[in-house]
Amino acid sequence: MSKSPIDRDAILNMSRSLAKNAPAKAAPKRASRPKVDPGKTDFSTLELYQQIKVQRDMAELLQTRDPYFILHEKRAGATTVVDGKELINFASYDYLGLNGLDEVHEAAKEAIDAFGTSVSGSRPTSGERPFHRKLEQQLCELYESEASLVFVSGHATNVSTIGELLGSQDLVLFDAYSHNSVTTGCKLSGATRRSFKHNNFDDLERIIAETRDKHDRVMIVVEGLYSMDGDTPDLARLVDIKERYGAWLMVDEAHSLGILGATGRGLFEQQGVDPKKVDIWMGTMSKTMSGCGGYICGVQPLIEVLKFFASGFMYSVGLSAPLCVAGSKSLEIMKREPWRVEKLQSNGQYFLKNAQAVGLNTGLSEGFCVVPVIVGDSLRAVKLSNNLLDRGIYAFPITYPAVPMNEARLRFFITSEHSEEQLQTAIDVTAEELRKLEEANFSLAGSISSLHESK
Ligand SMILES: Cc1ncc(COP(=O)(O)O)c(C=O)c1O
């Protein structure tokens, strides 16, 4: 690595500004005691709590079961066990089935024997371990990047990276369907926020052309594969826009690592784009990498800045041995066994084509690891999910406001472990149960009006 020359003026300027900003001593103040309503310390008076209660009461009244926090009694992969009953499972992100492999488990156990279950402190202060450096080296090879950094949470990776890199003089442009971790990071940054229509780069270009000269730095954030809709962005077009307007491009690969491209390296491999053209590659370790955590890959100065300023890294514990080693092992197996990626892709195509053949609305899905079945209003989606559960299939409903009002859906997450028979069963049962609900005109509006009639 070549060293950059020392900039003496920059050092002098920095020391002047440090001296100027030194805190002045303040005189101690005595606080007077304000009068506070005693109810203000009762959590059950929170409006958010009332919202949860209303939703639960409404579900009970409309005879649907709460779909949240279902208890799985074994490792949830292509199948799972709930209430002692085996189900075909479509709510696992273990896309390549690596979370179930002895080889991954053995490596994680050996790492625990050598290093324990926690590294107990942040890496800058408590130090690094060889497994941190090994994983970061593997990620650099994957994205052909100069440097990389792993965080303990995928969500915190986005929040800290976007939140810390941008400031009030900057602009962040994000896809309207972005994950909560992206939009939270954008809010935290204090930058001007503009969302563009989903996967619509004419809209992106219109906004950036109008606003670029009003801002210092500009960042564009997209996902490699969208987790609600299962579609991908045009990476070459994004690179062209970001180069012409002098912006950074960040791609979140949570649902595309292990899924896209012949060997699972993600969006750039699928679309034949040089990975170095993307400024910030981000990904999570909770999906293909069968662990927990997140990563950023890019040039050395970017990673240096994050190492010292990204609060979710600097002030949070380092990744633990079993999680880090499970991630390393998963990348190793993904590279060694491309048949897993091929199987996942053929399963995705199978599900998409056969679901469409029986008339299910799969929206924008391109048939990789995410295929939504759009059913209309939120109550119908919850009821359909309940009915599928009774028939041995687990698919989670996504309701308003996570998706537009009339686009509530069940999301089917496809893995390399599913058999075609399991996929076909799910398609047939979903089509049959949805038909029954449609014939009964089952919807939120219909159920509420029949409640009024029965009063
Ligand atoms: C696109 C995207 N980014 C980030 C995250 C956060 O990752 P994690 O759940 O590993 O914290 C998720 C979670 O599903 C996601 O879908």
The ligand as an ORCA input file, in Angstrom:
! r2SCAN-3c Opt
* xyz 0 1
  C     -32.231     -4.997      2.097
  C     -31.868     -5.225      3.530
  N     -30.850     -4.530      4.081
  C     -30.494     -4.695      5.367
  C     -31.146     -5.601      6.176
  C     -30.731     -5.759      7.610
  O     -30.018     -6.934      7.774
  P     -30.006     -7.794      9.136
  O     -31.386     -8.371      9.310
  O     -29.001     -8.839      8.860
  O     -29.657     -6.870     10.246
  C     -32.185     -6.373      5.645
  C     -32.882     -7.364      6.473
  O     -33.594     -8.209      6.066
  C     -32.568     -6.174      4.296
  O     -33.572     -6.866      3.744
*
